[in-house]
Amino acid sequence: MKHTRVSAWAGITVAALAATTACGSQAAQKTADAVSHADTIMAALTRASDKTKALGSAQVETTTRLTATGGTPISMDGTYSWGDGAALDVQMDTKAAQMQTLQDDPKLTVKMVDGAYYYEIDPQADGPLKGKHWMRIDVAAVMGETGANNVADNADPTAGLRYIGASKKVKDLGEETMLGKKTHHYRGTVGAQEINASTNMTAAEKKAAIKALGTSGGSMTCDVWVDGEDLPVRMFQRGGGMEVTMDFLKFGATKPVEAPPASDTGDLTEQVQEQRDQSLGQ
């Protein structure tokens, strides 16, 4: 196994997994001052967020494109749940994840559960993955403690529908057909200026919100298409050198995501952590 490739494909996979909390931040859920039309929009977005949060899970399809590098889109489809913490059970393209050295199948199963990522692999001849069908990496080893906490604390993928209310640049783009459904299209853009202008946030909340935006390059644009049942059909985020699309195919009634057997899992957390520390000069 080529350990030098660990941080490369782990980083790409995490970029795709970031779609789950792309528009979310608990630190910035209070809305800013807004004109009346924005208040109406926020009421609609809040209804969508509340209803989605209560359902707790969905079958999803996501696509992530690293715009900064012109990278190939990374697609995933499967189950995402947020009712009892963030959890994923999805399939993605093995080549896009740069996992060909560990998985011959063109499709790769990826799970995120209990603070760790699990990748289904072919058993290796030696090393920590010898004879194992799964590879485990702590979320914190790849994203750092702050990033891992953000995933854990912001599991609901629609929490950020309140977040974009911190922007006066929120728009109602009217009715559109999306994935065969009649929907209403909304868009909001948030940056440090909008956060600082808010009179409904404390100084500490503003500081935390701006820090959260730092992971999106200092600003973020989020589009959402909401159907007649006040549920999101598609969410799209642009910011931080990424474009992320999440389609909600079906809500609720998904199977719980379970970690693979420990006896059939090799742990590469330490190796990934070491490479991350080296890349950060630690």
C-alpha positions as CSV (number, residue, x, y, z in Angstrom):
1,M,0.0,0.0,0.0
2,K,1.2,3.5,-0.8
3,H,0.9,5.4,2.4
4,T,2.0,8.7,0.6
5,R,-1.4,8.6,-1.2
6,V,-3.4,8.6,2.1
7,S,-3.9,12.3,2.5
8,A,-4.6,12.9,-1.2
9,W,-7.6,10.6,-1.6
10,A,-8.8,11.1,2.0
11,G,-8.9,14.9,1.3
12,I,-10.9,14.4,-1.9
13,T,-13.4,12.1,-0.2
14,V,-13.9,14.5,2.7
15,A,-14.5,17.3,0.2
16,A,-17.4,15.3,-1.2
17,L,-18.6,14.4,2.3
18,A,-18.6,18.1,3.2
19,A,-21.8,18.4,1.1
20,T,-23.7,17.2,4.1
21,T,-23.1,20.4,6.1
22,A,-22.3,22.6,3.2
23,C,-24.8,25.4,4.1
24,G,-24.9,24.8,7.8
25,S,-23.5,26.5,10.9
26,Q,-25.1,26.5,14.4
27,A,-23.1,29.6,15.3
28,A,-24.9,31.6,12.7
29,Q,-28.5,30.5,12.9
30,K,-29.9,33.9,14.1
31,T,-31.1,36.1,11.3
32,A,-30.0,39.6,10.6
33,D,-32.1,42.7,10.0
34,A,-34.0,42.2,6.8
35,V,-36.4,44.0,4.5
36,S,-40.0,42.7,4.5
37,H,-39.6,40.4,1.5
38,A,-36.6,38.8,3.1
39,D,-38.7,38.1,6.2
40,T,-41.2,36.3,4.0
41,I,-38.4,34.3,2.4
42,M,-36.9,33.4,5.8
43,A,-40.3,32.2,7.1
44,A,-40.5,29.8,4.1
45,L,-36.9,28.6,4.7
46,T,-37.4,28.2,8.4
47,R,-40.5,26.0,7.7
48,A,-38.4,23.9,5.3
49,S,-35.5,23.6,7.8
50,D,-37.8,22.7,10.8
51,K,-39.7,20.0,8.8
52,T,-36.5,18.5,7.4
53,K,-34.8,18.4,10.8
54,A,-37.8,16.5,12.3
55,L,-37.6,13.8,9.6
56,G,-34.0,13.0,10.5
57,S,-32.7,11.2,7.4
58,A,-33.0,11.1,3.6
59,Q,-31.9,9.3,0.5
60,V,-29.6,11.7,-1.3
61,E,-27.4,12.2,-4.3
62,T,-24.6,14.7,-4.1
63,T,-22.1,16.1,-6.5
64,T,-19.0,18.1,-5.4
65,R,-16.7,19.9,-7.8
66,L,-13.5,21.5,-6.8
67,T,-13.7,24.7,-8.8
68,A,-10.3,26.0,-7.6
69,T,-8.5,23.1,-9.4
70,G,-11.0,22.4,-12.2
71,G,-11.4,18.9,-10.8
72,T,-13.7,16.2,-12.0
73,P,-17.1,16.2,-10.2
74,I,-17.3,13.7,-7.3
75,S,-20.7,12.1,-7.0
76,M,-22.2,10.1,-4.2
77,D,-25.6,8.5,-3.6
78,G,-27.1,6.7,-0.6
79,T,-28.3,7.5,2.9
80,Y,-27.6,10.5,5.0
81,S,-29.0,10.8,8.5
82,W,-28.9,13.7,11.1
83,G,-31.5,12.8,13.7
84,D,-28.9,11.2,16.0
85,G,-25.7,12.8,14.8
86,A,-24.2,12.9,11.3
87,A,-24.1,9.5,9.5
88,L,-23.5,8.5,5.9
89,D,-23.8,5.3,3.9
90,V,-23.1,6.1,0.3
91,Q,-21.4,4.9,-2.9
92,M,-19.0,6.9,-5.0
93,D,-16.7,6.5,-8.0
94,T,-13.5,4.7,-7.0
95,K,-11.4,6.6,-9.5
96,A,-12.7,10.0,-8.4
97,A,-11.8,9.2,-4.8
98,Q,-8.3,8.1,-6.0
99,M,-8.8,4.7,-4.3
100,Q,-7.9,2.5,-7.3
101,T,-4.9,1.1,-5.4
102,L,-7.1,-0.2,-2.7
103,Q,-10.4,-1.1,-4.5
104,D,-10.7,-2.8,-7.9
105,D,-14.5,-2.3,-8.1
106,P,-15.5,0.9,-10.0
107,K,-17.8,1.8,-7.1
108,L,-16.6,2.5,-3.6
109,T,-18.8,2.2,-0.4
110,V,-18.1,5.0,2.1
111,K,-19.6,5.3,5.6
112,M,-19.4,8.0,8.2
113,V,-20.6,7.0,11.6
114,D,-19.5,7.5,15.3
115,G,-16.9,10.1,14.3
116,A,-15.1,8.0,11.7
117,Y,-15.0,7.4,8.0
118,Y,-15.0,3.8,6.7
119,Y,-14.0,2.8,3.2
120,E,-14.7,-0.6,1.7
121,I,-11.5,-2.0,0.2
122,D,-9.9,-5.1,-1.2
123,P,-7.9,-7.0,1.4
124,Q,-4.2,-6.0,1.3
125,A,-1.2,-8.3,1.4
126,D,0.5,-6.5,4.2
127,G,0.4,-3.5,6.5
128,P,-2.5,-2.4,8.7
129,L,-5.0,-3.3,6.1
130,K,-3.8,-6.9,5.6
131,G,-6.7,-9.2,5.1
132,K,-9.2,-6.4,5.9
133,H,-12.3,-5.4,3.9
134,W,-12.7,-1.9,5.6
135,M,-10.4,1.0,6.3
136,R,-11.1,3.4,9.2
137,I,-10.0,7.0,9.7
138,D,-11.1,9.3,12.4
139,V,-12.9,12.4,11.1
140,A,-10.6,14.6,13.3
141,A,-7.5,13.1,11.7
142,V,-8.5,14.5,8.3
143,M,-10.4,17.6,9.2
144,G,-8.9,18.6,12.6
145,E,-10.8,18.8,15.8
146,T,-12.6,22.0,14.8
147,G,-13.8,20.5,11.5
148,A,-14.8,17.3,13.2
149,N,-16.8,19.2,15.8
150,N,-18.5,21.2,13.0
151,V,-19.7,18.0,11.4
152,A,-20.9,16.6,14.7
153,D,-22.7,19.8,15.7
154,N,-24.2,20.7,12.4
155,A,-25.6,17.4,11.2
156,D,-28.8,18.8,9.9
157,P,-28.1,19.7,6.2
158,T,-30.7,22.4,6.2
159,A,-29.7,24.3,9.3
160,G,-28.0,26.8,7.0
161,L,-31.4,27.9,5.6
162,R,-31.6,30.1,8.6
163,Y,-27.9,31.0,8.2
164,I,-28.5,32.6,4.8
165,G,-31.1,34.8,6.5
166,A,-28.1,36.7,7.9
167,S,-27.8,38.2,4.4
168,K,-29.9,41.0,3.0
169,K,-28.9,39.6,-0.3
170,V,-31.6,36.9,-0.2
171,K,-33.8,36.5,-3.2
172,D,-37.0,34.8,-4.3
173,L,-36.3,33.5,-7.8
174,G,-39.8,32.2,-8.3
175,E,-41.3,28.9,-9.3
176,E,-39.2,26.3,-11.1
177,T,-39.6,22.6,-11.9
178,M,-36.8,20.7,-10.2
179,L,-36.4,16.9,-10.4
180,G,-39.9,16.7,-11.8
181,K,-41.4,18.6,-8.9
182,K,-42.9,22.1,-8.7
183,T,-40.7,24.1,-6.4
184,H,-39.8,27.6,-5.3
185,H,-36.2,28.7,-5.8
186,Y,-34.5,30.9,-3.2
187,R,-30.9,32.2,-3.0
188,G,-28.8,33.9,-0.3
189,T,-25.2,35.1,-0.1
190,V,-23.4,35.7,3.1
191,G,-20.1,37.3,3.9
192,A,-18.4,39.1,6.8
193,Q,-20.1,42.4,6.0
194,E,-23.6,40.9,6.3
195,I,-22.7,39.2,9.6
196,N,-21.1,42.3,11.1
197,A,-24.2,44.4,10.1
198,S,-26.5,42.2,12.1
199,T,-28.1,43.6,15.2
200,N,-29.5,40.2,16.3
201,M,-26.1,38.6,17.0
202,T,-23.7,39.1,19.9
203,A,-20.1,39.9,19.2
204,A,-19.1,36.3,20.1
205,E,-21.7,34.9,17.7
206,K,-20.5,37.2,14.9
207,K,-16.9,36.1,15.5
208,A,-17.9,32.4,15.4
209,A,-20.0,32.9,12.3
210,I,-17.2,34.7,10.4
211,K,-14.8,32.0,11.5
212,A,-17.2,29.4,10.1
213,L,-17.3,31.3,6.8
214,G,-13.6,31.0,6.6
215,T,-14.0,27.4,5.5
216,S,-15.9,28.7,2.5
217,G,-13.4,31.3,1.4
218,G,-15.0,34.1,3.4
219,S,-18.4,34.1,1.7
220,M,-21.0,31.5,0.6
221,T,-23.9,31.4,-1.8
222,C,-26.6,28.9,-1.2
223,D,-29.6,28.0,-3.4
224,V,-32.5,25.9,-2.3
225,W,-35.5,24.6,-4.2
226,V,-38.5,23.9,-1.9
227,D,-41.6,21.9,-2.9
228,G,-45.2,22.4,-1.9
229,E,-44.8,20.3,1.2
230,D,-42.1,22.7,2.6
231,L,-39.3,20.2,1.9
232,P,-36.1,20.9,0.1
233,V,-35.7,19.1,-3.3
234,R,-32.2,20.4,-4.1
235,M,-29.6,22.5,-2.3
236,F,-26.6,24.1,-4.1
237,Q,-23.6,25.8,-2.5
238,R,-20.8,27.8,-4.0
239,G,-17.8,28.9,-2.0
240,G,-14.4,28.1,-0.8
241,G,-13.3,26.7,-4.2
242,M,-16.1,24.2,-4.2
243,E,-19.5,23.7,-5.8
244,V,-21.8,21.2,-3.9
245,T,-25.2,20.0,-5.1
246,M,-27.4,17.8,-2.8
247,D,-30.6,16.3,-4.1
248,F,-33.1,14.9,-1.6
249,L,-34.8,11.9,-3.2
250,K,-36.8,10.6,-0.2
251,F,-37.1,11.7,3.4
252,G,-37.2,9.5,6.5
253,A,-37.5,5.7,7.0
254,T,-33.8,5.0,6.2
255,K,-31.9,2.2,7.8
256,P,-29.5,3.2,10.7
257,V,-25.8,3.5,9.6
258,E,-23.7,0.9,11.4
259,A,-19.9,0.7,11.5
260,P,-18.3,-2.4,9.9
261,P,-17.0,-5.2,12.2
262,A,-13.9,-4.1,14.1
263,S,-12.3,-7.5,13.3
264,D,-12.6,-6.7,9.6
265,T,-11.3,-3.1,9.8
266,G,-7.9,-1.7,9.6
267,D,-7.3,1.7,11.2
268,L,-5.2,4.3,9.4
269,T,-6.0,7.2,11.7
270,E,-2.4,7.5,13.0
271,Q,-0.9,7.6,9.5
272,V,-3.4,10.2,8.2
273,Q,-2.9,12.3,11.3
274,E,0.9,12.3,10.8
275,Q,0.5,13.4,7.2
276,R,-1.9,16.1,8.1
277,D,0.5,17.4,10.8
278,Q,3.4,17.4,8.3
279,S,1.3,19.3,5.8
280,L,0.5,21.9,8.4
281,G,4.1,22.1,9.5
282,Q,3.3,20.7,13.0
